[in-house]
Amino acid sequence: MLEEDSYASSNRWPLSFRLSRRKDWGLHNYGLTNLIDNLEQYAYYGFGAVFSAGSDSLPLMNTLESQRKSGEFIGPRVLFAAGMAPPNQGPNDQFLTHALSVESRFGETILYGLESPTQAREQVKLVFEKGFKFIKIWVDDRGGSRAKLSPELYTAVIDEARKLGIKVFVHQQLHQNAALLAPGTHGFLHGRIGSDLHQDIAKEIRAAGAFVVPNWGFGDLKGRKQ
């Protein structure tokens, strides 16, 4: 139970908890004030940490965590990753447009392009020096609309990251799971949990100590009774 003097009943509790001001998603929703607003709501529901995968401004995230630690707001710890993919590839069109807009607006790198194994290792070293603890790589080609990240590139990223103590999470197509486990992937984001995730792959994921974030899109509903 939340008592009268609890944080949830204080005047600091965000107005949007009572009446949401967010009607869509996009660049205009990602100011520091709105991020804190969201985190305060997560705290209300008991979240101790949240993870943002590959789309964030490093100075903004560092400022956010500094304010949280100093007690300027009450919220979960924010974990975030550097995003890597073939140059100007990876995320969906809307995500990519917004990420590139942030890069242009603030003059910083959001998505790190991967061009060769040697250059990929240098990119990993760069994000390590910046203080990133996680990397997200986009491997799949999104139905042919994106350039697929090649095995030699993602292997170089994962190998170099392991040397530096950085964990690598993957956005991938299911049939690539086994190949991505071999070099040491730590987890799969948006992992399909349908019939394609058969017992053999599940056992390999478990043996590797990796995780799968379940994902079930509208395409998976085709042919199913509602």
C-alpha positions as CSV (number, residue, x, y, z in Angstrom):
1,M,0.0,0.0,0.0
2,L,1.1,3.6,-0.7
3,E,0.8,5.8,2.3
4,E,-0.2,9.5,2.5
5,D,3.3,10.7,2.8
6,S,4.6,8.4,0.0
7,Y,6.3,9.8,-3.1
8,A,3.3,8.8,-5.3
9,S,1.0,11.2,-3.4
10,S,3.4,14.1,-3.3
11,N,3.2,17.2,-5.4
12,R,6.2,16.1,-7.4
13,W,4.2,13.3,-8.9
14,P,3.9,14.1,-12.7
15,L,0.7,15.4,-14.1
16,S,0.9,13.0,-17.0
17,F,0.3,10.1,-14.5
18,R,-3.2,11.5,-14.2
19,L,-3.6,12.8,-17.7
20,S,-1.2,11.7,-20.3
21,R,0.2,14.4,-22.6
22,R,1.9,11.9,-24.9
23,K,-0.2,11.0,-27.9
24,D,2.4,9.5,-30.2
25,W,6.1,8.6,-30.3
26,G,8.9,10.6,-31.9
27,L,11.8,13.0,-31.4
28,H,9.6,15.6,-29.7
29,N,9.0,13.2,-26.8
30,Y,12.6,12.8,-25.9
31,G,13.5,15.8,-23.9
32,L,15.0,15.4,-20.4
33,T,11.9,16.6,-18.7
34,N,9.7,14.0,-20.4
35,L,12.2,11.2,-19.8
36,I,12.2,12.0,-16.1
37,D,8.4,12.0,-16.2
38,N,8.4,8.5,-17.7
39,L,10.9,7.2,-15.2
40,E,8.9,8.5,-12.3
41,Q,5.9,6.6,-13.6
42,Y,8.0,3.4,-13.9
43,A,9.1,3.9,-10.3
44,Y,5.5,4.1,-9.2
45,Y,5.0,0.6,-10.7
46,G,8.0,-0.8,-9.0
47,F,10.6,-0.9,-11.8
48,G,14.2,-0.9,-10.6
49,A,15.9,-0.5,-14.0
50,V,15.0,0.1,-17.6
51,F,17.0,-0.5,-20.7
52,S,17.0,1.6,-23.9
53,A,18.6,-0.1,-26.9
54,G,20.7,1.8,-29.3
55,S,19.1,5.2,-29.9
56,D,20.2,7.5,-27.2
57,S,22.2,10.7,-26.7
58,L,25.1,9.8,-24.4
59,P,25.3,13.3,-22.7
60,L,21.5,13.2,-22.1
61,M,21.7,9.7,-20.6
62,N,24.6,10.6,-18.4
63,T,22.8,13.8,-17.2
64,L,19.7,11.7,-16.5
65,E,21.6,9.2,-14.4
66,S,23.5,11.9,-12.5
67,Q,20.3,13.6,-11.6
68,R,18.8,10.3,-10.4
69,K,21.8,9.5,-8.3
70,S,21.8,12.9,-6.7
71,G,18.1,12.5,-5.7
72,E,16.7,15.2,-8.0
73,F,14.0,12.7,-9.0
74,I,13.0,9.2,-8.0
75,G,13.2,6.6,-10.8
76,P,14.7,3.3,-11.9
77,R,18.3,3.1,-13.1
78,V,18.6,3.7,-16.8
79,L,20.8,1.3,-18.8
80,F,21.5,2.1,-22.5
81,A,23.4,0.8,-25.4
82,A,25.4,2.1,-28.3
83,G,23.7,1.1,-31.6
84,M,25.7,-0.5,-34.4
85,A,24.7,-1.5,-38.0
86,P,25.8,-1.1,-41.6
87,P,26.2,2.7,-42.3
88,N,22.7,4.4,-42.3
89,Q,21.0,1.0,-41.9
90,G,19.6,-1.1,-39.0
91,P,16.4,0.4,-37.5
92,N,13.1,0.8,-39.2
93,D,12.5,4.0,-41.3
94,Q,10.9,6.1,-38.6
95,F,13.5,5.1,-36.0
96,L,16.4,5.7,-38.4
97,T,15.0,9.1,-39.4
98,H,14.7,10.2,-35.7
99,A,18.2,8.9,-34.8
100,L,19.8,10.7,-37.7
101,S,17.9,13.8,-36.8
102,V,19.3,13.7,-33.2
103,E,22.8,13.2,-34.7
104,S,22.4,16.3,-36.8
105,R,20.8,18.4,-34.1
106,F,23.4,17.6,-31.4
107,G,26.5,16.8,-33.4
108,E,27.0,13.4,-31.9
109,T,27.0,9.8,-33.1
110,I,23.9,7.8,-32.2
111,L,24.3,4.9,-34.7
112,Y,27.8,3.6,-35.3
113,G,28.3,2.4,-38.9
114,L,30.2,-0.8,-39.4
115,E,32.2,-1.2,-42.6
116,S,35.0,-3.7,-42.1
117,P,36.1,-6.1,-39.3
118,T,39.0,-3.8,-38.4
119,Q,36.9,-0.7,-38.4
120,A,34.2,-2.5,-36.4
121,R,36.7,-3.3,-33.6
122,E,37.7,0.4,-33.6
123,Q,34.0,1.4,-33.2
124,V,33.7,-0.9,-30.2
125,K,36.8,0.6,-28.6
126,L,35.4,4.0,-29.2
127,V,32.1,3.4,-27.4
128,F,34.1,1.7,-24.6
129,E,36.1,4.8,-24.1
130,K,32.9,6.8,-24.0
131,G,31.7,4.7,-21.2
132,F,29.1,2.5,-22.8
133,K,28.5,-0.9,-21.1
134,F,26.2,-2.4,-23.8
135,I,26.1,-2.5,-27.6
136,K,23.0,-3.3,-29.7
137,I,23.6,-4.6,-33.2
138,W,21.0,-4.8,-36.0
139,V,21.7,-7.9,-38.0
140,D,18.6,-8.6,-40.0
141,D,17.7,-7.1,-43.3
142,R,14.1,-6.3,-42.4
143,G,12.6,-8.2,-45.3
144,G,15.1,-7.0,-47.8
145,S,14.7,-3.3,-47.0
146,R,18.1,-3.0,-45.2
147,A,21.6,-4.3,-45.7
148,K,22.2,-7.3,-43.5
149,L,25.1,-7.2,-41.1
150,S,27.6,-9.8,-42.2
151,P,29.0,-12.6,-40.0
152,E,32.5,-11.2,-40.2
153,L,31.3,-7.8,-38.9
154,Y,29.1,-9.0,-36.1
155,T,31.8,-11.5,-35.0
156,A,34.4,-8.7,-34.8
157,V,32.0,-6.6,-32.7
158,I,31.1,-9.3,-30.3
159,D,34.7,-10.5,-30.0
160,E,36.1,-7.1,-29.3
161,A,33.3,-6.2,-26.9
162,R,33.9,-9.4,-24.9
163,K,37.6,-8.4,-24.5
164,L,36.5,-5.0,-23.1
165,G,33.7,-6.3,-20.9
166,I,30.9,-4.9,-23.0
167,K,27.7,-7.0,-23.4
168,V,26.2,-7.3,-26.9
169,F,22.5,-7.6,-27.6
170,V,21.1,-8.4,-31.0
171,H,18.2,-7.5,-33.2
172,Q,18.1,-10.5,-35.6
173,Q,16.1,-12.9,-37.7
174,L,15.5,-16.2,-35.9
175,H,17.5,-18.5,-38.2
176,Q,20.6,-16.5,-37.3
177,N,20.4,-17.3,-33.6
178,A,22.9,-20.2,-33.6
179,A,25.5,-18.3,-35.7
180,L,25.2,-15.4,-33.3
181,L,25.6,-17.5,-30.2
182,A,28.9,-18.9,-31.3
183,P,31.0,-15.7,-31.0
184,G,29.3,-14.9,-27.6
185,T,26.1,-12.9,-28.0
186,H,24.6,-12.1,-24.6
187,G,21.0,-11.8,-25.7
188,F,18.4,-11.4,-28.4
189,L,16.0,-8.4,-28.5
190,H,12.6,-8.9,-30.1
191,G,13.1,-12.6,-30.2
192,R,10.4,-14.6,-31.9
193,I,8.7,-17.2,-29.6
194,G,6.6,-19.1,-32.1
195,S,7.1,-22.5,-33.6
196,D,10.4,-21.4,-35.2
197,L,12.0,-21.2,-31.7
198,H,12.2,-25.0,-31.6
199,Q,13.7,-27.1,-28.8
200,D,17.2,-27.3,-30.3
201,I,17.6,-23.5,-30.6
202,A,16.2,-23.1,-27.1
203,K,18.7,-25.5,-25.7
204,E,21.6,-23.7,-27.4
205,I,20.4,-20.3,-26.1
206,R,20.2,-21.8,-22.6
207,A,23.6,-23.5,-22.8
208,A,25.2,-20.2,-23.9
209,G,23.7,-18.4,-21.0
210,A,22.0,-15.9,-23.3
211,F,18.5,-14.5,-23.0
212,V,15.5,-13.8,-25.4
213,V,13.2,-10.9,-25.0
214,P,9.9,-12.3,-26.3
215,N,8.3,-10.6,-29.2
216,W,5.0,-11.3,-31.0
217,G,4.1,-9.0,-33.9
218,F,1.0,-8.7,-35.9
219,G,2.5,-10.9,-38.6
220,D,2.6,-13.8,-36.1
221,L,-1.2,-13.5,-35.7
222,K,-2.0,-14.5,-39.3
223,G,-4.0,-17.6,-39.4
224,R,-4.7,-17.6,-35.7
225,K,-8.2,-17.4,-34.2
226,Q,-8.8,-14.2,-32.3
